[in-house]
Amino acid sequence: MVRLMKNFFKQPSSIHQLLTRVVTVAAMLSPAVAYSQANFLIWPIYPVIENNQKAVAVWLENVGDSPATVQVRVFKWSQDQHKEQFSTQQEIIPSPPIVKIPAGTKQMIRLTRAVATPELKEHAYRVIVDELPVATDDQNKATSVNFKMRYSIPLFTYGQGIGSGSNQETQKQNARNPLAKPILKWNLAQHESKDVLEVSNSGAMVARISEFKSAGQSFKAQAANNAYGYVLPNSKIYFNLNADLKNQLLKNNLLEAVVGSKKETVTIEKQ
């Protein structure tokens, strides 16, 4: 068991491998091991590291009734072939990477940038917080099966000359850079024998799309290959396309997107 858990703590090469390893460990654990019944509040849910910052703090609060041990990992996030891609990296270091959080308490996790983000670039990461199995003396619970929780939040870092736009300083920086925004285009396409809406982003900043608008009608944005609705810089993502939106686009070629936490409406040009 000790050898198994040591291998478990090693960084996997992908999120898929991490998920596989979690299932394997859960299947091999003895009946004396149970999963934490903790629940967490995590904030901020959209952390950023601006170009003049070295780190950002993320807080985990255990609002459940039991202590929990969590592991924090940060994966490089990209999009290729219209799909999410995750890989191990050493650019962002979480500290502490493993910590026990008693019920009713909170813990700060510091995400430190070890490698500078290139000038005029936005880099994307996914912060994965996993609950780890903890031993229990309650044999009555040994027969119960509980899956541990996984939390995933985005992290964006910025190089000189570009910023998140969440404050006046970074808004002024971005105003001097014509690429410091998402630049979106759309196209109708086919994916796995289904009609889809392809959205590309040639700008230097991410777009998180929650809604599409066309000819006065609103349509929920649901990405075909990811649950987030993000289109990263220099990437393309497929969105599900319902019949009503398709008909509107065929009629007028007009499409807008509601993006970001401020729900700004931006025009998407036809590709």
Backbone bond lengths (Angstrom), bond angles and torsions (degrees), N, CA, C in turn:
res aa  C-N    CA-C-N  psi(-1)  N-CA   C-N-CA  omega(-1)  CA-C   N-CA-C  phi
1 M - - - 1.468 - - 1.517 111.35 -
2 V 1.352 117.27 -39.19 1.460 119.57 179.74 1.520 110.29 -62.22
3 R 1.312 116.90 -43.34 1.452 120.24 179.28 1.524 110.80 -63.60
4 L 1.306 117.54 -40.63 1.457 122.02 179.42 1.515 110.55 -60.55
5 M 1.332 117.49 -46.08 1.456 119.88 -177.23 1.509 111.24 -69.66
6 K 1.346 118.31 -33.22 1.459 119.06 176.02 1.523 110.63 -62.88
7 N 1.321 116.55 -42.48 1.460 119.12 177.47 1.517 111.11 -64.85
8 F 1.323 116.12 -34.39 1.461 120.69 -179.60 1.515 111.02 -62.97
9 F 1.354 116.96 -35.82 1.455 119.96 -176.20 1.522 112.74 -77.34
10 K 1.343 119.02 -12.86 1.447 120.24 177.59 1.519 109.99 -70.03
11 Q 1.327 115.21 146.85 1.462 118.66 -178.76 1.519 110.13 -67.65
12 P 1.336 118.09 129.83 1.459 120.78 175.13 1.512 110.21 -77.61
13 S 1.315 116.07 166.22 1.462 120.38 179.66 1.514 111.94 -81.76
14 S 1.329 118.28 -13.96 1.453 120.40 -179.24 1.515 109.42 -158.74
15 I 1.339 115.93 164.00 1.447 120.53 175.12 1.518 110.26 -62.80
16 H 1.345 116.78 -36.71 1.466 119.42 179.20 1.525 110.04 -60.08
17 Q 1.336 117.11 -43.18 1.461 120.01 179.13 1.520 110.87 -65.92
18 L 1.336 116.79 -37.50 1.461 120.34 177.31 1.522 110.95 -61.44
19 L 1.330 117.37 -45.49 1.458 120.42 178.40 1.516 111.19 -61.40
20 T 1.340 117.20 -42.50 1.455 120.96 178.68 1.517 111.06 -61.82
21 R 1.335 116.01 -41.26 1.457 119.59 -178.58 1.519 111.68 -66.70
22 V 1.349 116.57 -38.43 1.467 120.42 178.07 1.518 110.44 -60.25
23 V 1.331 117.47 -45.90 1.456 121.13 179.80 1.521 110.81 -63.07
24 T 1.337 116.78 -40.92 1.460 120.72 179.76 1.517 111.47 -62.33
25 V 1.324 116.35 -46.12 1.467 120.03 179.71 1.514 110.83 -63.12
26 A 1.330 117.58 -42.68 1.459 120.75 -179.70 1.520 111.01 -60.89
27 A 1.323 117.10 -37.32 1.451 120.20 -178.22 1.519 112.53 -71.99
28 M 1.361 117.32 -26.11 1.454 120.74 -173.98 1.519 113.80 -97.25
29 L 1.351 117.59 -7.78 1.450 120.08 -177.52 1.525 110.91 -69.07
30 S 1.350 116.10 147.92 1.449 121.16 179.83 1.517 110.50 -72.88
31 P 1.354 119.15 162.77 1.469 121.15 -179.98 1.522 113.53 -62.54
32 A 1.349 117.96 -15.02 1.457 120.36 -179.29 1.522 111.87 -81.27
33 V 1.317 117.06 0.23 1.455 121.28 179.88 1.520 108.90 -109.13
34 A 1.350 115.41 132.24 1.461 120.65 178.04 1.509 108.27 -128.33
35 Y 1.309 115.92 173.47 1.453 120.37 -179.93 1.525 110.53 -104.37
36 S 1.325 114.10 146.30 1.453 120.30 -179.34 1.518 111.43 -61.01
37 Q 1.321 115.54 140.83 1.460 121.37 175.37 1.533 110.88 -98.31
38 A 1.321 116.03 26.37 1.458 120.72 -179.31 1.529 110.57 -76.13
39 N 1.333 114.50 156.05 1.455 122.30 170.53 1.518 107.26 -128.62
40 F 1.328 115.76 147.01 1.451 118.85 -172.71 1.518 112.43 -123.23
41 L 1.309 113.90 146.00 1.451 122.54 162.73 1.521 106.55 -104.97
42 I 1.322 116.47 134.00 1.456 121.48 -179.67 1.520 108.52 -125.30
43 W 1.321 115.92 130.45 1.465 119.69 176.48 1.518 110.20 -150.18
44 P 1.331 118.55 151.12 1.466 126.08 -9.40 1.529 110.72 -69.37
45 I 1.334 117.07 154.04 1.460 119.57 -179.15 1.527 111.54 -88.14
46 Y 1.337 117.02 -9.63 1.463 120.30 174.76 1.536 109.09 -128.67
47 P 1.331 117.51 66.59 1.468 119.57 -178.45 1.529 111.69 -69.98
48 V 1.319 115.60 148.68 1.467 121.54 175.82 1.524 108.68 -138.09
49 I 1.321 116.00 154.84 1.458 122.72 170.32 1.525 106.26 -118.06
50 E 1.331 115.80 106.92 1.457 120.62 -178.88 1.536 109.91 -71.70
51 N 1.324 115.89 169.47 1.468 119.16 -174.24 1.528 113.10 -66.99
52 N 1.325 118.13 -18.98 1.467 121.14 177.94 1.533 112.64 -101.04
53 Q 1.316 116.73 12.96 1.465 121.10 -179.60 1.522 110.34 -116.81
54 K 1.321 115.36 151.42 1.460 121.53 177.69 1.527 111.93 -100.05
55 A 1.332 116.81 -23.58 1.462 119.68 -173.29 1.521 109.89 -157.61
56 V 1.327 114.96 168.75 1.455 121.76 173.43 1.528 107.32 -139.17
57 A 1.325 116.37 146.75 1.466 121.54 179.06 1.522 109.58 -98.78
58 V 1.327 115.70 133.74 1.452 122.62 173.13 1.525 107.20 -119.40
59 W 1.316 117.45 132.37 1.459 122.14 -177.28 1.524 110.71 -104.32
60 L 1.317 115.07 136.94 1.465 122.84 173.40 1.520 107.63 -115.83
61 E 1.314 116.71 122.60 1.455 121.19 177.39 1.524 109.79 -115.64
62 N 1.314 116.31 123.68 1.463 122.29 179.08 1.522 108.24 -85.95
63 V 1.330 116.81 103.67 1.457 121.51 -179.15 1.525 111.46 -99.76
64 G 1.346 116.11 11.65 1.456 120.55 177.93 1.515 111.87 -88.21
65 D 1.333 115.90 -169.95 1.463 122.21 -176.86 1.519 112.99 -100.37
66 S 1.336 117.67 -3.12 1.462 121.13 -175.34 1.517 110.23 -129.67
67 P 1.333 117.75 151.58 1.470 119.90 173.87 1.522 109.70 -66.86
68 A 1.291 116.27 157.58 1.464 120.73 -179.45 1.520 109.36 -143.66
69 T 1.307 115.41 142.13 1.454 121.70 172.22 1.524 107.69 -105.02
70 V 1.316 115.92 127.67 1.459 120.16 -176.60 1.521 109.94 -121.85
71 Q 1.308 114.40 150.86 1.460 122.45 174.87 1.516 108.28 -118.05
72 V 1.328 116.04 133.13 1.458 121.64 -177.50 1.523 108.63 -114.32
73 R 1.320 115.55 126.20 1.458 121.40 177.52 1.522 109.11 -131.01
74 V 1.318 115.39 150.26 1.462 120.87 179.33 1.522 108.06 -122.76
75 F 1.323 116.48 125.33 1.458 122.16 -178.87 1.524 109.95 -114.74
76 K 1.322 115.37 141.54 1.467 120.28 172.41 1.526 108.13 -67.40
77 W 1.313 116.03 137.94 1.459 121.86 -172.60 1.519 109.17 -121.56
78 S 1.316 115.32 125.60 1.458 120.67 176.51 1.519 108.25 -141.94
79 Q 1.318 115.54 175.02 1.465 121.57 177.61 1.522 108.04 -132.86
80 D 1.321 115.30 127.22 1.450 121.21 -177.91 1.527 108.83 -143.71
81 Q 1.328 116.32 140.50 1.461 120.15 -178.65 1.538 111.14 55.27
82 H 1.352 115.39 36.50 1.467 122.63 177.74 1.533 112.80 67.29
83 K 1.321 118.54 18.14 1.460 121.51 -177.42 1.519 110.79 -130.40
84 E 1.359 114.18 157.49 1.453 120.65 176.15 1.529 109.71 -72.45
85 Q 1.333 116.09 138.99 1.453 121.64 176.85 1.529 108.26 -129.34
86 F 1.334 115.86 134.98 1.458 120.75 178.80 1.526 108.93 -128.58
87 S 1.320 116.47 141.87 1.461 120.57 -179.36 1.519 109.83 -146.19
88 T 1.323 115.92 156.14 1.453 120.55 177.56 1.522 109.44 -69.76
89 Q 1.323 115.77 155.44 1.462 120.49 -175.80 1.515 109.61 -157.36
90 Q 1.323 116.62 163.82 1.464 123.02 176.37 1.523 111.34 -125.25
91 E 1.328 116.85 20.25 1.455 120.88 -178.28 1.524 112.22 -84.31
92 I 1.333 116.85 -33.78 1.463 123.03 179.58 1.523 107.54 -120.78
93 I 1.342 116.51 124.44 1.460 122.02 -175.55 1.535 109.18 -113.12
94 P 1.345 118.33 120.17 1.470 120.12 176.20 1.525 110.63 -84.83
95 S 1.319 116.17 141.49 1.465 120.57 179.32 1.526 110.04 -145.07
96 P 1.361 117.63 123.87 1.456 126.42 -4.03 1.530 110.95 -77.05
97 P 1.354 117.52 150.86 1.468 118.83 -179.80 1.524 112.85 -78.04
98 I 1.326 117.40 -23.98 1.464 122.90 176.98 1.519 107.70 -136.76
99 V 1.329 117.44 132.03 1.461 119.98 -177.72 1.523 109.78 -153.66
100 K 1.316 115.75 145.59 1.468 121.44 173.70 1.519 108.99 -95.84
101 I 1.340 115.53 129.85 1.459 121.08 -177.09 1.527 108.50 -118.18
102 P 1.316 118.96 109.96 1.475 120.85 177.92 1.523 111.12 -62.37
103 A 1.316 115.83 156.96 1.466 120.83 177.59 1.527 110.06 -60.15
104 G 1.308 116.18 137.73 1.454 120.82 176.89 1.510 114.96 80.20
105 T 1.325 118.53 9.64 1.468 120.93 179.64 1.524 109.56 -123.13
106 K 1.325 113.86 168.91 1.462 119.38 178.86 1.521 110.33 -126.62
107 Q 1.324 115.49 156.33 1.449 122.27 -177.50 1.522 109.08 -135.19
108 M 1.333 116.02 134.83 1.458 120.12 176.48 1.524 109.68 -89.75
109 I 1.313 115.93 132.19 1.457 122.73 172.75 1.525 107.17 -111.39
110 R 1.323 115.74 122.24 1.470 119.36 179.28 1.522 109.33 -95.98
111 L 1.315 115.63 126.67 1.462 122.00 176.43 1.522 107.28 -104.78
112 T 1.331 115.83 109.03 1.461 121.60 -172.27 1.524 110.67 -107.23
113 R 1.312 115.75 134.05 1.461 120.87 178.21 1.529 108.96 -83.56
114 A 1.327 115.92 115.71 1.464 121.46 -179.55 1.520 112.14 -92.77
115 V 1.319 117.09 -21.43 1.468 122.54 -179.73 1.529 107.67 -127.61
116 A 1.310 116.64 130.58 1.465 120.63 -177.75 1.523 111.24 -63.62
117 T 1.310 115.77 140.16 1.465 121.21 173.42 1.522 108.51 -75.35
118 P 1.339 118.59 133.00 1.467 120.20 -178.19 1.524 112.78 -57.45
119 E 1.304 115.62 154.01 1.465 122.45 179.77 1.518 110.74 -57.41
120 L 1.339 115.26 136.75 1.460 123.92 177.59 1.526 113.18 62.58
121 K 1.336 116.70 23.64 1.455 120.98 -179.15 1.527 111.07 -119.90
122 E 1.332 114.59 146.46 1.458 123.10 170.27 1.523 107.10 -112.62
123 H 1.336 117.60 126.56 1.451 121.82 177.10 1.525 109.75 -109.99
124 A 1.320 115.28 144.39 1.464 121.40 -174.96 1.521 110.53 -115.19
125 Y 1.344 115.21 141.59 1.462 122.61 179.03 1.525 108.26 -139.88
126 R 1.321 114.55 161.65 1.455 121.19 170.85 1.522 108.80 -120.08
127 V 1.339 116.25 125.35 1.458 122.31 176.78 1.528 107.45 -94.09
128 I 1.322 116.07 116.46 1.462 122.30 -177.28 1.529 108.91 -107.11
129 V 1.321 115.61 121.99 1.466 121.87 178.22 1.526 107.68 -111.98
130 D 1.325 116.71 116.50 1.460 122.13 -179.64 1.523 110.22 -113.30
131 E 1.314 116.28 134.56 1.458 119.74 167.86 1.517 108.94 -76.98
132 L 1.325 116.26 135.14 1.460 121.41 178.39 1.526 109.38 -100.38
133 P 1.336 118.02 151.90 1.466 120.64 179.97 1.522 111.13 -66.03
134 V 1.329 115.89 142.40 1.461 121.55 178.26 1.519 108.53 -125.60
135 A 1.335 116.36 146.08 1.461 121.18 179.78 1.522 110.36 -72.80
136 T 1.334 115.57 151.10 1.460 120.87 177.51 1.518 109.97 -137.25
137 D 1.325 116.85 149.68 1.469 121.68 177.83 1.520 111.83 -92.45
138 D 1.327 115.70 -2.44 1.456 119.89 -177.17 1.521 109.85 -85.76
139 Q 1.315 117.10 95.02 1.453 120.96 -177.40 1.532 112.17 -68.53
140 N 1.341 117.11 -19.10 1.459 119.64 179.93 1.528 111.42 -67.40
141 K 1.329 115.42 -21.20 1.452 119.53 -178.83 1.529 111.95 -95.30
142 A 1.329 116.05 2.72 1.453 119.35 -173.09 1.517 112.44 -65.67
143 T 1.307 117.73 -26.77 1.455 120.27 -176.70 1.518 112.40 -88.37
144 S 1.315 118.20 -8.46 1.459 120.25 -179.44 1.528 109.86 -80.26
145 V 1.319 116.58 148.82 1.454 122.07 179.16 1.521 107.80 -117.46
146 N 1.325 116.47 118.66 1.457 121.61 -179.57 1.520 108.65 -130.35
147 F 1.312 116.26 130.30 1.445 120.50 177.90 1.527 109.38 -86.77
148 K 1.320 116.08 136.04 1.447 119.07 177.56 1.515 110.56 -73.51
149 M 1.311 115.65 161.48 1.452 120.73 -174.40 1.519 110.83 -91.33
150 R 1.306 115.25 150.39 1.462 122.10 172.35 1.522 107.87 -126.15
151 Y 1.325 115.25 135.83 1.453 122.09 178.39 1.525 108.17 -121.80
152 S 1.306 116.92 139.24 1.458 121.68 -179.33 1.520 109.03 -134.70
153 I 1.335 116.21 124.59 1.462 120.25 177.01 1.527 108.70 -130.45
154 P 1.327 116.81 149.45 1.468 119.42 179.42 1.519 111.23 -80.31
155 L 1.315 115.93 154.23 1.463 122.57 172.56 1.520 107.30 -137.00
156 F 1.340 115.92 131.44 1.457 120.51 177.38 1.523 109.30 -122.72
157 T 1.330 115.42 138.21 1.463 121.42 177.00 1.525 108.68 -120.65
158 Y 1.340 115.59 157.08 1.457 120.00 -172.82 1.520 111.12 -133.83
159 G 1.353 114.58 142.79 1.455 121.32 174.09 1.518 110.92 -91.82
160 Q 1.318 115.50 179.13 1.461 120.65 -179.49 1.527 110.24 -59.63
161 G 1.347 115.03 139.11 1.454 120.52 175.87 1.513 115.34 89.16
162 I 1.332 117.19 3.43 1.462 121.03 179.42 1.522 108.57 -150.05
163 G 1.314 116.46 151.36 1.459 120.18 -179.38 1.507 111.54 -152.75
164 S 1.313 115.49 178.98 1.466 120.38 -175.89 1.516 113.37 -70.23
165 G 1.339 117.30 -22.48 1.456 121.00 -176.43 1.513 113.57 80.30
166 S 1.329 116.85 11.26 1.466 120.69 -177.86 1.525 113.18 -85.81
167 N 1.332 117.55 -5.06 1.467 120.90 177.37 1.524 108.76 -142.55
168 Q 1.329 116.00 171.29 1.461 120.21 -174.61 1.527 112.24 -64.18
169 E 1.332 117.03 -37.25 1.460 120.20 -177.92 1.521 111.17 -62.30
170 T 1.334 116.85 -48.06 1.463 119.11 -178.69 1.530 111.34 -73.92
171 Q 1.309 117.34 -27.12 1.464 119.49 174.85 1.529 110.46 -65.02
172 K 1.331 117.63 -39.26 1.468 121.16 177.38 1.525 110.71 -66.74
173 Q 1.332 116.30 -40.08 1.464 119.33 177.01 1.525 110.64 -60.26
174 N 1.300 115.95 -47.06 1.453 120.16 -176.75 1.526 112.25 -67.16
175 A 1.331 116.98 -29.78 1.464 120.19 179.58 1.526 111.64 -64.70
176 R 1.344 116.51 -24.10 1.460 120.58 179.05 1.526 112.55 -87.72
177 N 1.323 116.90 -3.35 1.463 121.09 -176.81 1.531 108.76 -123.32
178 P 1.323 118.39 108.00 1.472 120.40 -175.78 1.529 113.70 -64.41
179 L 1.329 117.80 -17.19 1.462 120.56 179.15 1.532 112.88 -95.56
180 A 1.334 116.92 -2.05 1.467 120.73 -176.54 1.526 110.77 -80.30
181 K 1.306 115.06 59.03 1.461 122.78 179.00 1.522 106.95 -169.56
182 P 1.320 118.04 162.01 1.460 119.00 170.76 1.526 110.19 -73.66
183 I 1.314 116.14 134.50 1.464 122.47 175.60 1.527 106.15 -117.39
184 L 1.326 116.16 105.79 1.454 121.19 -167.60 1.528 112.30 -107.59
185 K 1.327 114.36 143.60 1.456 121.86 172.55 1.530 108.44 -136.64
186 W 1.334 115.45 153.43 1.456 118.78 -177.97 1.521 111.08 -126.71
187 N 1.328 113.69 159.65 1.450 120.52 178.40 1.523 108.39 -157.31
188 L 1.308 117.65 145.58 1.461 121.19 173.51 1.523 108.61 -84.19
189 A 1.339 116.04 135.21 1.457 120.20 -175.46 1.523 109.66 -144.22
190 Q 1.324 114.29 176.69 1.460 122.32 176.25 1.528 108.60 -119.47
191 H 1.336 114.85 134.46 1.459 119.92 177.08 1.527 108.25 -142.20
192 E 1.323 115.46 121.10 1.465 121.14 -178.52 1.530 110.88 52.39
193 S 1.330 114.65 46.48 1.471 123.50 176.91 1.528 113.61 64.74
194 K 1.324 117.33 20.73 1.454 121.43 178.18 1.523 110.19 -123.71
195 D 1.330 115.99 147.82 1.453 120.18 172.21 1.524 109.61 -71.60
196 V 1.327 116.27 132.08 1.458 121.24 178.96 1.519 109.28 -135.91
197 L 1.322 115.13 161.38 1.454 122.26 175.18 1.528 107.60 -103.55
198 E 1.310 116.27 115.74 1.464 121.00 178.29 1.525 109.32 -92.38
199 V 1.338 115.77 124.66 1.460 121.35 177.86 1.524 108.23 -118.05
200 S 1.318 116.32 125.88 1.464 121.75 178.31 1.524 109.84 -112.13
201 N 1.320 115.51 153.28 1.457 121.70 -178.63 1.532 108.54 -130.22
202 S 1.324 116.99 107.55 1.464 121.54 178.82 1.518 112.76 -97.26
203 G 1.338 116.68 4.14 1.461 120.43 178.17 1.513 112.16 -82.25
204 A 1.329 116.17 -178.61 1.461 121.99 -178.26 1.519 112.44 -95.77
205 M 1.339 118.05 0.40 1.453 120.76 -177.04 1.519 110.94 -130.66
206 V 1.316 115.03 152.82 1.459 122.41 -176.94 1.530 111.04 -70.46
207 A 1.325 115.16 153.21 1.462 121.95 169.65 1.522 107.98 -120.88
208 R 1.326 116.88 125.68 1.467 121.06 173.64 1.527 107.11 -105.90
209 I 1.316 115.79 105.28 1.460 121.84 -172.09 1.524 110.14 -95.95
210 S 1.312 116.31 124.11 1.462 120.92 178.57 1.520 112.56 -107.94
211 E 1.323 116.03 -18.71 1.468 118.73 -173.67 1.526 109.86 -158.36
212 F 1.327 115.25 146.25 1.460 121.34 172.09 1.529 109.00 -110.77
213 K 1.337 115.95 152.18 1.455 121.40 176.50 1.527 108.85 -133.79
214 S 1.330 114.77 139.18 1.457 120.13 176.84 1.528 108.92 -153.52
215 A 1.329 114.92 126.83 1.470 121.49 177.83 1.522 112.31 52.63
216 G 1.339 116.52 42.82 1.450 121.44 176.81 1.507 115.63 80.78
217 Q 1.316 118.21 -2.54 1.457 121.38 178.50 1.526 110.58 -104.65
218 S 1.334 115.65 149.31 1.463 121.88 179.79 1.526 109.66 -110.24
219 F 1.331 115.03 143.87 1.452 121.32 -178.62 1.529 108.46 -137.74
220 K 1.322 117.14 129.68 1.449 121.10 179.12 1.517 110.54 -64.13
221 A 1.335 115.95 134.79 1.466 120.73 179.55 1.521 109.41 -88.85
222 Q 1.306 115.91 118.38 1.457 121.57 177.91 1.518 108.44 -127.97
223 A 1.328 115.40 110.64 1.460 119.54 -178.04 1.520 110.35 -70.96
224 A 1.315 115.78 139.80 1.463 120.30 -175.87 1.519 112.65 -72.75
225 N 1.341 117.66 -31.58 1.462 120.57 -174.43 1.518 113.61 -117.28
226 N 1.319 118.19 7.35 1.464 119.45 174.50 1.516 108.82 -154.17
227 A 1.315 114.90 158.94 1.458 119.95 -175.56 1.525 112.47 -96.28
228 Y 1.319 117.05 5.20 1.458 119.13 -169.41 1.527 113.77 -101.99
229 G 1.327 118.10 -29.57 1.446 120.77 -176.47 1.510 113.44 80.50
230 Y 1.339 117.38 15.13 1.457 121.40 179.61 1.524 110.36 -87.61
231 V 1.337 114.97 141.71 1.459 121.48 167.65 1.526 105.94 -122.28
232 L 1.322 116.38 108.67 1.458 121.30 -176.01 1.531 110.27 -75.40
233 P 1.339 117.68 162.77 1.466 120.34 178.02 1.525 111.92 -56.24
234 N 1.331 115.48 140.23 1.462 122.80 178.17 1.526 112.02 56.01
235 S 1.319 115.70 40.64 1.466 121.27 -178.23 1.522 109.97 -135.80
236 K 1.341 114.50 164.72 1.461 122.19 176.15 1.520 108.64 -131.14
237 I 1.333 115.81 139.90 1.462 120.96 179.71 1.527 108.44 -135.63
238 Y 1.324 115.45 142.96 1.453 121.07 173.75 1.526 109.93 -87.42
239 F 1.324 115.87 136.87 1.461 122.61 171.04 1.523 108.47 -115.23
240 N 1.330 115.35 146.38 1.458 119.30 175.57 1.523 109.85 -61.81
241 L 1.310 115.31 144.62 1.472 120.83 -175.13 1.519 109.22 -125.77
242 N 1.340 116.13 113.73 1.461 117.90 176.35 1.526 110.56 -87.15
243 A 1.310 116.64 166.90 1.459 121.75 -172.56 1.526 112.45 -63.90
244 D 1.328 117.39 -37.61 1.469 120.64 -178.17 1.527 111.35 -65.03
245 L 1.344 116.00 -45.47 1.466 119.07 179.47 1.530 110.17 -65.96
246 K 1.303 117.34 -40.41 1.466 120.25 178.72 1.519 110.54 -59.92
247 N 1.329 117.13 -44.45 1.467 120.45 179.87 1.523 111.92 -62.56
248 Q 1.331 116.43 -40.49 1.461 119.88 178.75 1.532 110.66 -63.87
249 L 1.317 116.88 -41.29 1.461 119.79 -178.65 1.523 111.56 -68.83
250 L 1.303 117.12 -35.57 1.456 120.37 177.97 1.528 111.74 -68.45
251 K 1.348 115.39 -27.57 1.456 119.79 -179.38 1.520 112.34 -80.60
252 N 1.357 117.18 -45.48 1.458 118.56 -168.72 1.531 115.71 -125.75
253 N 1.325 118.17 -9.84 1.472 121.46 178.90 1.528 113.30 60.73
254 L 1.332 117.47 17.41 1.460 120.87 -177.92 1.521 110.27 -103.36
255 L 1.337 116.39 128.99 1.459 120.61 -179.93 1.519 110.08 -144.97
256 E 1.321 115.23 134.09 1.461 122.25 173.65 1.520 108.92 -123.90
257 A 1.331 116.03 158.38 1.462 121.35 178.69 1.517 109.55 -129.87
258 V 1.316 115.72 142.01 1.463 121.98 172.14 1.528 106.39 -94.96
259 V 1.339 116.00 119.04 1.462 120.00 -171.27 1.527 110.99 -125.60
260 G 1.347 114.37 151.72 1.455 122.04 171.37 1.513 113.97 72.97
261 S 1.341 114.33 174.52 1.460 120.64 -179.43 1.524 112.48 -71.26
262 K 1.338 116.92 -20.45 1.462 120.65 178.54 1.526 112.13 -86.16
263 K 1.331 116.77 -1.68 1.473 122.31 177.03 1.524 111.42 57.02
264 E 1.315 116.53 44.49 1.456 120.63 177.37 1.524 110.07 -76.43
265 T 1.321 116.49 143.63 1.454 121.90 178.36 1.521 109.25 -99.36
266 V 1.333 116.97 124.59 1.457 121.89 179.88 1.525 108.55 -124.63
267 T 1.311 115.26 149.82 1.459 120.97 178.48 1.531 110.10 -84.86
268 I 1.336 115.61 135.38 1.460 121.48 175.58 1.519 107.79 -108.01
269 E 1.317 117.00 120.88 1.453 120.77 -178.42 1.529 110.46 -80.56
270 K 1.330 115.07 151.43 1.458 121.29 175.35 1.538 108.97 -71.83
271 Q 1.308 116.34 132.84 1.462 119.99 -179.08 1.519 110.57 -78.90
